[in-house]
Amino acid sequence: MGVALVYNWWSIFVRLVHPEARLEAITSRPLLLSAVARQTSHAGQKLIRVTPMHAEAPRAQGMLMRASQLLSSWKHGAEQLAVPSVLQRLCDYLIRLIAGSPASRRLHLLPCYV
């Protein structure tokens, strides 16, 4: 029987977009979630246009772009690998970030059964 530790996903996401320090949920949620999005499709392509509503929208945009680029680089570099490998890369990144040391031992994640 395995044991799984569950962490607050919002805290993990905020640490990904703002690696310098922790942000409290009471301030980070309005900053990162105050936007209206609209999806349009044309010629088989989908475009999502996001209109920020927060006074510090440029700061939020920079944080979200950094996370998007990081996640895209992990997915692009590992398209032939299974989904848990991207999760493994995220865990390794957070261990290096929070502990301040390289992830010498890899976490063994349970296989993804779909």
C-alpha distances in whole Angstrom, upper triangle without the diagonal:
4,7,10,13,16,20,23,24,27,27,26,28,31,30,30,34,35,34,37,35,33,35,34,33,37,39,36,36,39,40,38,38,41,42,43,42,44,43,46,46,49,49,46,45,43,44,42,45,44,46,45,46,46,49,47,46,47,44,41,42,42,39,37,39,38,34,35,37,33,31,34,34,30,30,34,33,30,31,30,26,23,23,20,22,24,21,21,25,25,22,24,27,26,25,28,30,28,28,31,30,29,25,26,22,20,17,14,14,11,14,16,16,19
4,7,10,13,16,20,20,24,24,22,25,28,27,27,30,31,30,33,32,30,31,31,30,33,35,33,32,36,37,34,34,38,39,40,39,41,40,43,43,46,47,43,42,40,41,39,42,41,43,42,43,43,45,43,42,43,40,38,39,38,35,34,36,34,30,32,33,30,28,30,31,27,27,31,30,27,28,27,24,21,20,17,19,21,18,17,21,21,18,20,23,22,21,25,26,25,25,28,27,26,22,22,19,17,14,11,10,8,12,14,14,18
4,7,10,13,17,18,21,21,19,22,25,24,25,28,29,28,30,29,26,28,28,27,30,32,30,30,33,34,32,32,36,37,38,38,40,39,42,43,46,47,43,42,40,40,38,41,39,41,40,41,40,43,40,40,41,38,35,37,36,33,32,34,32,29,30,32,29,27,30,30,27,27,31,30,27,28,28,25,22,20,17,20,21,17,17,20,20,17,19,22,20,19,23,24,22,22,26,25,24,21,22,18,17,13,12,11,10,13,15,16,19
4,6,10,13,14,18,17,16,19,21,20,21,24,25,24,27,26,23,25,25,23,27,29,27,26,30,30,28,28,32,33,35,34,36,36,39,40,43,44,40,38,36,37,35,37,35,37,36,37,36,39,37,36,37,34,32,33,33,29,28,30,29,25,27,28,25,23,26,27,24,24,28,27,25,26,26,23,20,18,15,17,18,14,15,18,16,14,17,19,17,17,21,21,20,20,23,23,23,19,21,18,16,12,11,9,9,12,13,15,18
4,7,10,12,15,14,13,16,19,18,19,22,23,22,24,22,20,21,21,20,24,26,24,23,27,28,26,26,30,31,33,33,35,35,38,39,43,44,40,38,36,36,34,36,34,36,34,35,34,36,34,34,34,32,29,31,30,27,26,28,27,23,25,27,24,22,26,26,23,24,28,27,25,27,28,24,21,19,16,18,18,14,15,17,15,13,16,18,15,15,18,19,17,18,21,21,21,18,20,17,16,12,13,11,12,15,16,18,20
4,7,8,12,11,11,14,16,16,17,20,21,20,23,21,18,19,18,17,21,23,20,20,24,24,22,23,26,28,30,29,32,32,35,37,40,41,38,36,33,33,31,32,30,32,31,31,30,33,31,30,32,29,26,28,28,24,23,26,25,21,23,25,23,21,24,25,22,23,27,27,25,26,27,24,21,18,16,18,17,14,15,17,15,13,16,17,15,15,19,19,17,18,21,22,22,20,22,20,18,14,15,13,13,16,16,18,20
4,6,9,8,8,11,12,12,14,16,17,17,19,17,14,15,15,14,17,19,17,17,21,21,19,20,23,25,27,27,30,31,34,36,39,40,37,35,32,32,29,30,28,30,28,29,27,30,27,27,28,26,23,25,25,21,21,23,22,19,21,23,20,19,23,24,21,22,26,26,25,26,28,25,22,19,17,19,17,14,15,16,13,12,15,15,12,13,17,16,14,16,19,20,21,19,21,20,18,15,17,15,16,19,18,21,22
4,5,5,7,9,10,11,13,15,16,16,18,16,13,13,12,10,14,16,14,13,17,18,16,16,20,22,24,25,28,28,32,34,37,39,36,34,31,30,27,28,25,27,25,25,24,26,24,24,26,23,20,22,23,19,18,22,20,17,20,22,20,19,22,24,22,23,26,27,26,27,29,26,24,20,19,20,18,15,17,18,15,14,17,17,13,15,18,17,15,18,20,22,23,21,24,23,21,18,20,18,19,21,20,22,23
4,5,5,6,9,10,11,12,14,15,18,16,13,13,13,11,15,16,13,12,16,17,14,14,18,20,22,22,24,25,28,30,33,35,32,30,27,26,23,25,22,24,22,23,22,25,23,22,24,21,18,20,20,17,15,18,18,14,16,19,17,15,19,21,19,19,23,24,23,24,26,23,21,17,16,18,15,13,15,16,12,12,16,15,12,15,18,16,15,18,21,22,22,20,24,23,20,18,19,17,18,20,18,21,21
4,5,5,6,8,10,11,12,13,16,14,11,10,10,8,11,12,9,9,12,13,11,11,15,17,19,20,23,24,27,29,33,35,32,29,26,25,22,23,20,21,19,20,19,21,19,19,20,18,15,17,18,14,13,17,16,13,15,18,17,16,19,21,20,21,24,25,24,25,28,26,24,20,19,20,18,15,18,18,14,14,18,16,14,16,19,16,16,19,21,23,24,22,26,25,23,21,23,20,22,23,22,24,24
4,5,5,6,9,10,10,11,13,11,8,8,8,8,11,12,10,10,14,14,12,14,17,19,22,23,26,27,30,32,36,37,35,32,29,28,25,25,22,24,21,22,20,22,20,20,21,18,16,18,18,14,14,17,16,13,16,19,17,16,20,21,20,21,25,25,25,26,29,26,25,21,20,21,18,15,17,17,13,13,16,14,11,14,16,13,12,15,18,20,21,20,23,23,21,19,22,20,22,24,23,26,26
4,6,5,6,9,10,10,13,12,10,11,12,11,15,15,12,13,16,16,14,15,19,20,23,23,26,26,30,31,34,36,33,30,28,27,24,25,22,24,22,23,22,24,21,21,21,19,16,18,17,14,13,16,14,11,14,16,14,13,17,18,16,18,21,22,21,23,25,23,21,18,16,17,14,12,13,13,9,10,12,11,8,11,13,11,11,14,16,18,18,17,20,20,18,16,19,17,19,21,20,23,24
4,5,5,6,9,10,13,12,11,10,12,11,14,14,10,11,14,13,10,12,16,17,19,19,22,23,26,28,31,32,30,27,24,23,20,21,19,20,18,20,19,21,19,18,18,16,13,14,14,11,10,13,12,8,11,14,12,11,15,16,15,16,19,20,20,22,24,22,21,17,17,17,14,12,15,14,10,12,14,12,10,14,15,13,13,17,18,20,20,19,23,23,20,19,21,19,21,22,21,24,24
4,5,5,6,8,10,9,7,7,9,9,12,11,7,9,12,11,9,11,14,16,19,20,23,24,27,30,32,34,32,29,26,24,21,22,19,20,17,19,17,18,16,16,16,13,11,13,13,9,9,13,11,9,12,15,13,13,17,18,18,19,22,23,23,25,28,26,24,21,20,21,17,16,18,16,13,14,16,13,11,15,16,13,13,16,17,20,21,20,24,24,23,21,24,22,24,26,25,27,28
4,6,5,5,8,7,6,8,10,11,14,13,10,13,16,14,12,15,18,20,23,23,26,27,30,32,35,36,34,31,28,27,24,24,22,23,21,22,20,21,18,18,18,15,13,15,14,10,11,14,11,10,13,15,13,13,17,17,17,19,21,22,22,24,27,25,24,21,20,19,16,15,16,14,11,12,13,10,8,11,12,9,9,13,14,16,17,17,21,21,20,19,22,21,23,25,24,28,28
4,6,6,9,10,10,11,14,14,17,16,12,14,17,15,12,15,18,19,22,21,24,25,28,29,32,33,31,28,25,24,22,22,20,22,20,22,20,22,18,18,17,14,13,14,12,9,9,11,8,6,10,11,9,9,13,14,13,15,18,18,19,21,24,22,21,18,17,17,14,13,14,12,9,10,12,9,8,11,12,9,11,14,14,16,17,16,20,21,19,18,21,20,22,23,23,26,26
4,6,9,10,10,10,13,13,16,14,10,12,14,12,10,13,15,16,19,19,22,23,26,28,30,32,30,27,24,22,19,20,17,19,16,18,17,18,15,14,13,11,9,10,9,5,6,8,6,5,9,10,9,10,13,14,15,17,19,20,21,22,26,24,24,21,20,20,16,16,17,15,12,14,15,12,11,15,15,12,13,17,17,19,20,20,23,24,23,22,25,23,26,27,25,29,29
4,6,7,7,8,11,12,15,13,10,13,15,12,11,14,17,18,21,22,25,26,29,31,34,35,34,30,28,25,23,22,20,21,18,19,17,18,14,14,14,10,10,11,10,6,9,11,9,8,12,13,12,14,17,17,18,20,22,22,24,26,29,27,27,24,23,22,19,18,19,17,14,15,16,13,11,15,14,11,12,15,15,18,19,20,23,24,23,23,26,25,28,29,28,31,32
4,6,8,10,13,15,18,16,13,16,18,16,15,18,20,22,25,25,28,29,32,34,36,37,36,32,30,28,26,26,23,24,22,23,21,21,18,18,17,14,13,15,12,9,12,13,10,10,13,14,12,14,17,17,17,20,21,21,23,25,28,26,26,23,22,21,18,17,18,15,12,13,14,10,9,11,11,7,9,12,11,14,15,16,20,21,21,21,24,23,26,28,27,31,32
4,7,9,13,16,18,16,14,17,19,16,16,20,22,23,27,27,31,32,35,37,39,40,39,35,33,31,28,28,25,26,23,24,21,21,18,19,17,14,14,16,13,11,14,15,12,13,17,17,15,17,20,20,20,23,25,25,26,29,31,29,29,27,26,24,22,21,21,19,16,17,16,13,12,14,12,9,10,13,11,15,17,18,22,23,23,23,27,26,30,31,31,35,35
4,6,10,13,15,13,12,15,17,15,15,19,21,23,27,27,31,32,35,38,40,42,40,37,34,32,29,29,26,26,23,24,21,21,18,19,18,15,15,17,15,12,15,17,15,15,18,19,17,19,22,22,22,25,27,27,28,30,33,31,30,28,26,25,23,21,22,20,17,17,17,14,12,14,13,10,9,12,12,16,18,19,23,24,24,23,27,26,29,31,31,34,35
4,7,9,12,11,10,13,15,14,14,17,19,22,25,26,30,31,35,37,39,42,39,36,33,31,28,28,25,25,22,23,20,20,18,19,19,15,15,18,16,13,15,18,16,15,19,20,18,19,23,23,23,25,28,28,28,30,33,31,30,27,25,25,22,20,21,20,17,16,18,15,12,14,15,11,10,13,14,18,20,20,24,24,24,23,26,25,28,30,29,33,33
4,6,9,7,6,9,12,11,11,14,16,19,22,24,27,29,33,35,38,40,38,35,32,30,26,26,22,23,19,19,16,17,15,16,17,13,12,16,15,12,14,17,16,15,18,20,19,20,23,24,24,26,28,29,30,31,34,32,31,28,27,27,24,22,23,22,18,19,20,18,15,17,18,14,13,17,18,21,23,23,27,27,27,25,28,27,29,31,30,33,34
4,5,6,6,8,11,11,12,14,16,19,22,24,28,30,33,36,39,41,40,36,33,31,28,27,23,23,20,19,17,18,16,17,19,16,14,18,18,15,16,20,19,18,21,23,22,22,26,27,26,28,31,32,32,33,36,34,33,29,28,29,26,23,25,24,21,21,23,20,17,20,21,17,16,19,21,24,26,26,29,29,29,27,29,28,30,32,31,34,34
4,5,5,6,8,10,10,11,13,16,20,21,25,27,31,33,37,39,37,34,31,29,25,25,21,21,18,18,15,17,16,17,19,16,14,17,18,15,16,19,19,17,20,23,22,22,25,27,26,27,30,31,31,32,35,33,31,28,27,28,25,23,25,24,20,21,23,21,18,21,22,19,18,21,23,26,27,27,30,30,29,27,29,27,29,31,29,32,32
4,6,6,7,9,11,11,13,16,19,22,26,28,32,35,38,41,39,36,32,30,26,25,22,21,18,17,14,16,15,17,19,17,15,18,20,17,18,21,21,20,23,25,25,25,28,30,29,30,33,35,35,36,39,36,35,31,30,31,28,26,28,28,24,24,27,25,22,24,26,22,21,24,26,29,31,30,34,34,33,31,33,31,32,34,33,35,35
4,6,6,6,9,10,11,15,18,21,24,27,30,33,36,39,38,34,31,29,25,24,20,19,16,14,11,13,12,13,16,13,12,15,16,14,15,19,19,18,21,23,23,23,26,28,28,29,32,33,34,35,38,36,35,31,31,31,28,26,28,27,24,24,26,24,21,24,25,21,20,24,25,28,30,30,34,34,33,31,34,32,34,35,34,36,36
4,6,5,6,8,10,13,17,18,22,24,28,31,34,36,35,31,28,26,22,21,18,17,14,14,11,13,11,12,14,11,9,13,14,11,12,15,16,15,17,20,19,20,22,24,24,26,28,29,30,31,34,32,31,28,27,28,24,23,25,24,20,21,23,21,18,21,22,19,18,22,23,26,27,27,31,31,30,28,31,29,31,32,31,33,33
4,5,5,6,8,11,14,16,20,22,26,29,32,34,33,30,26,24,20,20,16,16,13,12,11,13,12,13,15,13,10,14,15,13,13,16,17,15,17,20,20,20,23,25,25,26,28,30,30,31,34,32,31,27,27,28,24,23,25,25,21,22,25,22,20,23,24,21,21,24,26,28,30,29,33,33,31,29,31,29,30,31,29,32,31
4,6,5,5,9,12,15,19,22,25,28,31,34,33,30,26,24,20,19,15,14,11,9,8,10,10,11,14,12,10,13,15,14,14,17,18,17,19,22,22,22,24,27,27,28,30,32,33,33,36,35,33,30,30,31,27,26,29,28,24,26,28,25,23,26,27,24,24,28,28,31,33,32,36,36,34,33,35,32,34,35,33,35,34
4,6,6,9,13,15,19,21,25,28,30,33,32,29,25,23,19,17,14,13,9,9,6,8,7,7,10,9,6,10,12,10,11,14,15,15,16,19,20,20,22,25,25,26,28,30,31,32,35,34,33,29,29,30,26,25,28,26,23,24,26,23,22,25,26,22,22,26,26,29,31,31,34,35,33,32,34,32,34,35,33,35,34
4,6,8,11,13,16,18,22,25,28,30,29,26,22,20,16,15,12,12,9,10,8,11,10,8,11,9,6,8,11,9,8,11,13,12,13,16,17,17,19,21,22,23,25,27,27,28,31,30,29,25,26,26,23,22,25,23,20,22,24,21,20,23,24,21,21,25,26,28,29,29,32,33,31,29,31,29,31,31,29,32,31
4,6,9,11,14,17,20,23,26,29,28,25,21,19,15,14,11,11,9,9,9,12,12,10,13,13,9,11,14,12,11,14,16,14,15,18,19,19,20,23,24,24,26,28,29,29,32,31,29,26,26,27,24,23,26,25,21,24,26,24,22,26,27,24,24,28,29,31,32,31,35,35,32,31,32,30,31,32,29,31,30
4,7,10,14,17,20,23,26,30,29,25,22,19,15,14,10,9,6,5,6,10,10,9,12,12,9,11,14,14,12,15,18,17,17,21,22,21,23,26,27,27,29,31,32,32,35,34,33,29,30,31,27,27,30,28,25,27,29,27,25,29,30,27,27,31,31,34,35,34,38,38,36,34,36,34,35,35,33,35,33
4,6,10,13,16,20,23,26,25,22,19,16,12,10,6,5,4,5,7,11,11,9,12,13,10,10,14,14,12,14,17,17,16,20,21,21,22,25,26,25,27,30,31,30,34,33,32,28,30,31,27,27,30,28,25,28,30,27,26,30,31,28,29,32,33,35,36,35,39,39,37,35,37,34,35,35,33,34,33
4,7,10,13,17,20,24,23,20,16,14,10,8,6,5,6,7,11,14,15,12,15,16,14,13,17,17,15,16,20,19,18,21,23,22,22,26,27,26,28,31,31,30,34,33,32,29,31,32,28,28,31,30,27,30,32,30,29,33,34,31,32,35,36,38,38,38,41,41,39,37,38,35,36,36,33,34,32
4,7,10,13,17,20,19,16,13,10,7,6,4,6,9,11,14,17,17,14,16,18,15,13,17,17,14,15,19,18,16,19,21,20,20,24,25,23,25,28,29,27,31,31,30,26,29,29,26,26,30,28,26,29,31,29,28,32,33,31,32,35,36,38,37,37,40,40,37,36,37,34,35,34,31,32,30
4,7,10,13,17,16,14,10,8,6,5,7,8,12,14,17,20,20,17,19,21,18,16,20,20,17,18,21,20,18,21,23,22,21,25,26,24,25,29,29,28,31,31,30,27,30,31,27,28,31,30,28,31,33,31,31,35,36,33,35,38,39,41,40,39,42,42,39,38,39,36,36,35,32,33,30
4,7,10,14,13,10,7,6,4,6,9,12,15,17,20,23,23,20,21,23,20,18,21,21,18,18,21,20,17,20,23,21,20,23,25,22,23,27,27,25,28,29,28,25,28,29,26,27,30,29,27,31,33,31,31,35,35,34,35,39,39,40,39,38,42,41,38,37,37,34,35,33,30,31,28
4,7,10,10,8,6,5,6,8,11,14,17,20,23,26,26,22,23,25,23,20,23,24,21,20,24,23,20,22,25,23,21,25,26,24,24,28,28,26,29,30,30,27,30,31,28,29,33,31,30,33,35,33,34,38,38,37,38,42,42,43,42,41,44,44,41,40,40,37,37,36,32,33,30
4,7,7,6,4,6,9,11,15,17,21,24,26,29,29,25,26,28,25,23,25,26,23,22,25,24,21,23,25,23,21,25,26,23,23,27,27,25,28,29,29,27,30,31,28,29,33,32,31,34,36,34,35,39,39,38,40,43,43,44,42,41,44,44,41,40,40,37,37,35,32,32,29
4,5,5,7,8,12,13,17,20,23,26,29,31,31,27,28,30,28,25,27,28,25,24,27,26,23,24,27,25,23,26,28,25,24,28,29,26,28,30,30,29,32,32,30,32,35,34,33,36,38,36,37,41,41,40,42,45,45,46,44,43,46,46,43,42,42,39,40,37,34,35,32
4,6,8,11,14,17,20,23,26,29,32,35,34,30,30,32,30,27,29,30,27,25,28,28,24,25,28,26,23,26,28,25,24,27,28,25,27,30,30,29,32,32,30,32,35,34,34,37,38,37,38,42,42,41,43,46,46,47,45,44,46,46,43,42,42,40,40,37,34,35,32
4,7,10,13,16,20,23,26,29,32,34,34,30,30,32,29,26,28,29,25,24,27,26,22,23,26,23,21,24,25,22,21,25,25,22,24,26,26,25,29,29,27,29,32,31,31,34,36,34,36,39,39,39,41,44,44,44,42,41,44,43,40,39,39,36,36,34,30,31,28
4,7,10,13,16,20,23,26,28,31,30,26,26,28,26,23,24,25,22,20,23,22,19,20,23,21,18,21,22,20,19,23,23,20,23,25,25,24,27,27,25,27,30,29,28,32,33,32,33,36,37,36,38,41,41,41,39,38,41,41,38,37,37,35,35,33,30,30,28
4,7,10,13,16,19,23,25,28,27,23,24,25,23,20,22,23,19,18,21,20,17,18,21,19,17,20,22,19,19,23,23,21,24,25,25,23,26,26,24,25,29,27,26,30,32,30,31,34,35,34,36,39,39,40,38,37,40,40,37,36,36,33,33,32,28,29,27
4,6,10,13,16,19,22,24,24,20,20,22,20,17,19,20,17,16,19,19,15,17,20,19,17,20,22,20,20,23,24,22,25,27,26,24,27,27,24,26,29,27,26,30,31,29,30,34,34,32,34,38,38,39,37,37,40,40,37,36,37,34,35,33,30,31,29
4,6,10,13,16,18,21,20,17,18,19,17,14,17,18,14,14,17,17,14,16,19,17,16,20,21,20,20,24,24,23,26,27,26,24,26,27,23,25,28,26,25,28,30,28,28,32,32,30,32,36,36,37,36,35,39,39,36,35,35,33,33,32,29,31,28
4,7,10,13,16,18,18,14,15,17,15,13,16,17,14,14,17,17,15,17,20,19,18,22,24,22,23,26,27,26,29,30,30,27,29,29,26,27,30,28,26,30,31,29,29,33,33,31,33,36,36,38,37,37,40,40,38,37,38,35,36,35,32,34,32
4,6,10,12,15,14,11,12,14,12,10,13,14,12,12,16,16,14,17,19,19,18,22,23,23,23,27,28,27,30,31,30,27,29,29,25,26,29,27,25,28,30,27,27,31,31,29,30,34,34,36,36,35,39,39,37,36,37,34,35,35,32,34,32
4,7,9,12,12,9,11,14,12,10,14,15,13,14,18,18,17,19,22,22,22,25,27,26,27,30,31,30,34,34,33,30,32,32,29,29,32,30,28,31,33,30,29,33,33,30,32,35,35,38,38,38,41,42,39,38,40,37,38,38,35,37,35
4,6,8,9,6,9,11,9,8,12,13,12,13,17,17,16,19,21,21,22,25,26,26,27,30,31,31,35,34,34,30,32,32,28,28,31,29,27,29,31,28,27,31,31,28,29,33,33,36,36,36,40,40,38,37,39,36,38,38,35,37,36
4,7,9,7,11,12,11,11,15,15,15,17,19,20,20,22,24,24,25,28,30,30,31,34,35,34,38,38,37,33,34,35,31,31,34,32,29,31,33,30,29,33,33,30,31,34,35,37,38,38,42,42,40,39,41,38,40,40,37,39,38
4,5,5,9,10,9,10,13,14,14,16,18,19,19,22,24,24,25,28,29,30,31,33,35,35,38,38,37,33,34,34,31,30,33,31,28,30,32,29,27,31,31,28,28,32,32,35,36,36,40,40,39,38,40,37,39,40,37,40,38
4,6,8,9,10,12,14,15,15,17,19,20,21,24,25,26,27,29,31,32,33,35,37,37,41,40,39,36,37,37,33,33,35,33,30,32,33,30,29,32,32,28,29,33,32,36,37,37,41,42,41,40,42,40,42,43,40,43,42
4,6,6,7,9,10,11,13,15,16,17,19,20,22,23,25,26,28,29,30,32,34,35,38,37,37,34,34,34,30,30,32,30,27,29,30,27,26,29,29,25,26,29,29,32,33,34,38,39,37,37,39,37,39,40,38,41,40
4,5,5,6,9,10,10,12,14,15,16,18,20,21,22,24,26,27,28,30,31,32,36,35,35,31,32,32,28,28,31,28,25,28,29,26,25,29,28,25,26,30,29,32,33,34,37,38,37,36,38,36,38,38,36,39,38
4,5,5,6,9,10,10,12,14,15,16,18,20,21,22,25,26,26,28,30,31,35,34,34,31,32,31,28,28,30,27,25,28,28,25,24,28,27,24,25,29,28,31,31,32,36,37,36,35,38,36,38,39,37,40,39
4,5,5,6,9,10,11,13,14,16,17,19,20,22,23,25,26,27,29,30,34,33,33,30,30,30,26,26,28,25,23,25,26,22,21,25,24,21,22,25,25,28,28,29,33,34,33,33,35,34,36,37,35,38,38
4,5,5,6,9,10,11,12,14,16,17,18,20,22,23,24,26,27,28,32,31,30,27,28,27,24,24,26,23,21,23,24,21,20,24,23,20,21,25,25,27,28,28,32,33,31,31,33,31,33,34,32,35,34
4,5,5,6,9,10,10,12,14,15,16,18,20,21,22,24,26,26,30,29,29,26,27,27,23,23,26,23,21,24,25,21,21,25,24,21,23,27,26,28,28,29,33,34,32,31,33,32,34,34,32,35,34
4,6,5,6,9,10,11,12,14,15,17,19,20,21,22,24,25,29,29,29,26,27,26,22,23,24,22,19,22,23,19,19,23,22,19,21,24,23,26,26,27,30,31,30,30,32,31,33,34,32,35,34
4,6,5,7,9,10,11,13,14,16,17,19,20,22,23,24,28,27,27,24,24,23,20,20,22,19,16,19,20,16,16,19,19,16,18,21,20,23,23,24,28,29,27,27,29,28,30,31,29,32,32
4,5,5,6,9,10,11,12,14,16,16,18,20,21,22,25,25,24,21,22,22,18,18,21,18,16,18,20,17,16,20,20,17,19,23,22,25,24,25,28,29,27,26,28,26,29,29,27,30,29
4,5,5,6,9,10,10,12,14,15,16,18,20,21,24,24,24,22,23,22,18,19,21,18,16,19,20,17,18,21,21,18,21,24,23,25,24,25,28,29,27,27,29,28,30,30,28,31,30
4,5,5,6,9,10,11,13,14,15,17,19,20,23,23,23,21,21,20,16,17,19,16,14,17,17,14,15,18,17,15,17,20,20,21,21,21,25,26,24,24,27,26,28,28,27,30,30
4,5,5,6,8,10,11,12,14,15,17,18,21,20,20,18,18,17,13,14,16,13,11,14,15,12,12,16,16,14,16,19,19,21,20,20,23,24,22,22,24,22,25,25,24,27,26
4,5,5,6,9,10,11,12,14,15,16,20,19,19,17,18,17,13,14,17,14,12,16,17,14,15,19,19,17,20,23,22,24,22,22,26,26,24,23,25,23,25,25,23,26,25
4,6,5,6,9,10,10,12,14,15,19,19,19,17,19,17,13,15,17,14,13,17,17,14,16,19,18,17,20,22,22,23,21,21,24,25,23,23,25,24,26,26,24,28,27
4,5,5,6,9,10,11,13,14,18,17,17,15,16,14,11,12,13,10,9,13,13,10,12,15,15,14,17,19,18,19,18,17,21,22,19,20,22,21,23,23,22,26,25
4,5,5,6,9,10,11,12,15,14,15,12,13,12,8,10,12,9,8,12,13,11,13,16,16,15,18,20,20,21,19,18,21,22,19,19,20,19,21,20,19,22,22
4,5,5,6,8,10,10,14,14,15,13,15,13,10,13,14,12,12,15,16,14,16,19,19,19,21,24,23,24,22,21,24,24,21,21,23,21,23,22,20,23,23
4,5,5,6,8,10,13,13,15,14,15,13,10,13,14,11,11,15,14,13,16,18,17,17,21,22,22,21,19,19,21,22,20,20,22,21,23,22,21,25,24
4,6,5,6,8,11,10,12,11,11,9,6,9,10,7,9,12,12,11,14,16,16,16,19,21,20,20,17,16,19,19,16,17,18,17,19,19,18,21,21
4,5,5,6,9,9,10,9,11,9,6,10,11,10,11,14,15,14,16,19,19,19,22,24,24,23,21,19,22,22,19,19,19,18,19,18,17,19,19
4,5,6,9,10,12,12,14,12,10,14,15,12,14,17,17,16,19,21,21,22,24,26,26,25,22,21,24,24,21,21,22,21,23,21,20,22,22
4,6,8,9,12,12,14,10,9,13,13,11,13,16,15,15,18,20,19,20,23,25,24,23,20,19,21,21,18,19,20,20,22,20,20,23,23
4,5,5,8,9,10,8,7,11,11,10,13,15,15,15,18,20,20,21,24,25,25,23,20,19,20,20,17,18,18,17,18,17,16,19,19
4,5,8,9,11,10,9,13,14,13,15,18,18,18,21,23,23,24,27,28,28,27,24,22,24,23,20,20,20,18,20,17,16,18,18
4,7,9,12,10,11,14,15,14,17,19,19,20,23,24,25,26,28,29,30,28,25,23,24,23,20,20,19,18,19,16,15,17,17
4,7,8,6,8,11,11,12,14,16,16,18,20,21,22,24,26,26,27,25,22,20,21,20,16,16,16,14,15,13,12,15,15
4,6,6,8,10,10,12,14,15,16,18,20,21,22,24,25,26,27,26,23,20,22,20,16,16,14,12,12,10,9,11,12
4,5,6,7,9,10,11,13,15,16,17,19,21,22,23,24,26,25,22,20,21,20,16,15,14,11,12,10,8,11,11
4,5,5,6,9,10,10,12,14,15,16,18,20,21,22,23,22,20,17,18,16,13,11,10,8,9,7,7,10,12
4,5,5,6,9,10,10,12,14,15,16,18,20,21,22,20,17,15,16,15,11,11,11,9,11,10,10,14,15
4,5,5,6,9,10,11,12,14,15,16,18,20,21,20,17,15,17,17,13,13,13,11,13,13,12,16,16
4,5,5,6,9,10,11,12,14,15,16,18,19,19,17,14,17,15,12,10,11,9,11,11,11,14,16
4,5,5,6,9,10,11,12,14,15,16,17,16,14,11,13,12,8,7,8,8,11,11,12,16,18
4,5,5,6,9,10,11,12,14,15,16,15,12,10,13,13,10,10,12,11,14,15,15,19,20
4,5,5,6,9,10,10,12,14,15,15,13,11,15,14,12,11,13,12,15,16,16,19,20
4,5,5,6,9,10,10,12,13,13,12,9,12,11,9,8,10,10,13,15,16,19,21
4,6,5,6,9,10,10,11,10,8,6,9,9,7,8,11,12,15,17,18,22,24
4,5,5,6,9,10,10,10,9,8,12,12,11,12,15,15,18,20,20,24,25
4,5,5,6,8,9,10,10,9,13,13,12,12,15,15,18,20,21,24,26
4,5,5,6,7,7,7,6,10,10,10,10,14,14,18,20,21,25,27
4,6,6,5,5,5,6,9,11,11,13,16,17,21,23,24,28,29
4,6,5,7,9,10,13,15,15,15,19,19,23,25,25,29,30
4,6,8,10,11,14,15,15,15,19,19,23,25,26,29,31
4,5,8,9,11,13,14,14,18,19,23,25,27,30,32
4,7,9,12,14,15,16,20,22,25,27,29,32,34
4,6,8,11,13,15,18,20,24,26,28,31,33
4,6,9,10,13,16,18,22,24,25,29,31
4,6,6,9,12,14,18,20,22,26,28
4,6,10,13,15,19,21,23,27,29
4,6,9,12,16,18,20,24,27
4,6,9,13,14,17,20,23
4,6,10,12,14,18,21
4,7,9,12,15,18
4,6,9,12,15
4,6,9,12
4,6,10
4,6
4
